[in-house]
Amino acid sequence: MPVLKIRYCLFLLISALALEASVSETPSAYEMLEKFDFPKGILPEGVKGYILNGDGSFEVYLSENCEFTVEGGYILKYDRKITGKVKSGTLTDLKGVSVKVLFAWFGINEVVRNDSDISFSVGPLSASFPVSNFDECPRCNCGFDCATTLPMVS
């Protein structure tokens, strides 16, 4: 009987280790973006998880709604849940990402990666930015220009 218990415990341990290894091999949302030829910085810090279906449709979950100012004085807002469809270099049917232009909010419905630029479309209008602008992930409330201030030491 003790041999059976030892084998059973070993089986449970091996199963747990195998499960942990398979979970840790799941790429992050940021790694998945890079697999589709997008820089990780088009998503803010704080992604808690994602679902990617075989047809390219996806859902991305942030820990909270996220808002920050970007180049040109635009304000970007990411909802806690972002959905759309992805294929290499293109995000379409995007929901959950919007930009404030003057006094109105507009949903960004498409993002296209070219050789050196990324274009964000709001209906018939679009704006392009260098891919290098998105090397780092923006942080909620301060975007790409977050200053870390350390307390003064006397």
Legacy VTK file of the C-alpha trace (Angstrom):
# vtk DataFile Version 3.0
C-alpha trace
ASCII
DATASET POLYDATA
POINTS 154 float
0.000 0.000 0.000
2.759 2.576 0.782
4.235 2.010 -2.700
0.885 2.949 -4.264
0.722 6.148 -2.197
4.255 7.098 -3.251
3.440 6.423 -6.906
0.225 8.416 -6.583
2.091 11.351 -4.988
4.765 11.203 -7.700
2.046 11.156 -10.343
0.390 14.239 -8.816
3.716 16.055 -8.560
4.666 15.306 -12.171
1.187 16.325 -13.357
1.404 19.631 -11.458
4.864 20.369 -12.880
3.693 19.570 -16.418
0.661 21.823 -16.000
2.828 24.662 -14.658
5.251 24.279 -17.580
2.453 24.399 -20.147
0.910 27.478 -18.526
4.230 29.317 -18.361
4.818 28.651 -22.074
1.714 30.660 -23.010
2.953 33.871 -24.633
1.898 37.168 -23.078
-0.369 39.575 -24.967
2.720 41.691 -25.678
4.571 38.696 -27.151
1.526 37.858 -29.276
1.472 41.415 -30.644
5.077 40.989 -31.742
4.189 37.697 -33.471
1.675 39.682 -35.536
4.333 42.303 -36.420
3.228 44.968 -33.928
5.396 46.519 -31.231
4.356 45.779 -27.658
3.911 49.487 -26.942
0.561 49.765 -28.708
-0.890 48.287 -25.522
-0.470 49.979 -22.155
1.057 48.266 -19.143
-1.440 46.277 -17.117
-2.724 43.582 -19.485
-4.159 40.836 -17.281
-4.995 38.350 -19.996
-6.266 37.759 -23.506
-8.192 35.352 -25.695
-7.104 34.756 -29.296
-9.419 32.663 -31.455
-8.463 30.693 -34.556
-10.191 33.218 -36.840
-8.003 36.046 -35.475
-10.692 37.587 -33.286
-9.386 38.562 -29.869
-10.209 40.008 -26.477
-7.614 41.756 -24.304
-8.258 42.468 -20.636
-6.629 45.335 -18.723
-6.615 45.684 -14.949
-8.460 49.018 -15.268
-9.584 51.623 -17.773
-6.492 53.459 -18.923
-6.079 57.026 -20.171
-3.051 59.144 -21.092
-1.873 61.927 -23.408
0.252 61.187 -26.489
2.248 63.207 -29.035
0.167 65.977 -30.553
-1.874 66.513 -27.390
-4.324 63.693 -28.111
-5.757 61.719 -25.214
-5.927 57.938 -25.660
-8.345 55.818 -23.672
-8.301 52.023 -23.387
-11.314 50.271 -21.881
-10.825 47.309 -19.548
-11.881 45.056 -22.435
-10.534 45.562 -25.955
-11.784 43.471 -28.873
-11.032 43.172 -32.549
-9.522 40.987 -35.220
-5.800 40.551 -35.919
-3.709 39.336 -38.807
-0.107 40.138 -39.551
0.302 43.900 -39.550
-3.420 44.724 -39.249
-5.912 45.159 -36.411
-9.512 45.603 -37.572
-12.977 45.866 -36.000
-11.262 47.394 -32.989
-13.474 48.276 -30.009
-12.399 49.646 -26.650
-9.722 52.107 -27.803
-10.615 55.749 -28.399
-8.923 59.089 -28.931
-10.055 62.546 -27.874
-9.696 65.122 -30.622
-10.571 68.637 -29.487
-13.741 68.055 -27.475
-15.001 64.750 -28.892
-14.077 61.088 -28.410
-13.686 58.860 -31.486
-13.180 55.099 -31.561
-9.991 53.868 -33.216
-11.313 51.144 -35.484
-8.197 50.027 -37.371
-4.436 49.924 -36.851
-2.056 49.118 -39.717
1.689 48.464 -39.468
3.768 49.527 -42.466
7.551 49.198 -42.740
8.391 52.091 -40.452
5.016 53.555 -39.425
1.846 52.577 -37.622
-1.399 54.173 -38.820
-4.388 54.572 -36.525
-7.749 55.024 -38.277
-10.784 56.823 -36.912
-13.443 56.399 -39.560
-12.077 57.949 -42.772
-9.290 59.825 -40.933
-5.929 58.417 -39.896
-2.701 59.463 -38.236
0.680 57.761 -38.604
3.533 57.546 -36.121
6.984 55.930 -36.313
7.076 52.331 -35.078
9.930 53.314 -32.763
7.447 55.437 -30.747
5.977 52.158 -29.481
9.097 50.338 -28.295
7.936 50.707 -24.687
4.458 50.251 -23.230
2.757 53.420 -22.034
1.587 53.641 -18.447
-1.905 54.671 -17.460
-2.237 58.332 -16.449
1.186 59.356 -17.792
1.675 57.545 -21.121
5.154 57.372 -22.635
6.539 60.337 -20.710
6.308 59.062 -17.150
8.815 60.777 -14.940
9.879 58.807 -11.940
10.624 61.195 -9.169
12.640 60.021 -6.239
12.410 61.760 -2.910
15.221 64.176 -2.175
17.760 62.850 0.311
19.340 65.455 2.607
LINES 1 155
154 0 1 2 3 4 5 6 7 8 9 10 11 12 13 14 15 16 17 18 19 20 21 22 23 24 25 26 27 28 29 30 31 32 33 34 35 36 37 38 39 40 41 42 43 44 45 46 47 48 49 50 51 52 53 54 55 56 57 58 59 60 61 62 63 64 65 66 67 68 69 70 71 72 73 74 75 76 77 78 79 80 81 82 83 84 85 86 87 88 89 90 91 92 93 94 95 96 97 98 99 100 101 102 103 104 105 106 107 108 109 110 111 112 113 114 115 116 117 118 119 120 121 122 123 124 125 126 127 128 129 130 131 132 133 134 135 136 137 138 139 140 141 142 143 144 145 146 147 148 149 150 151 152 153
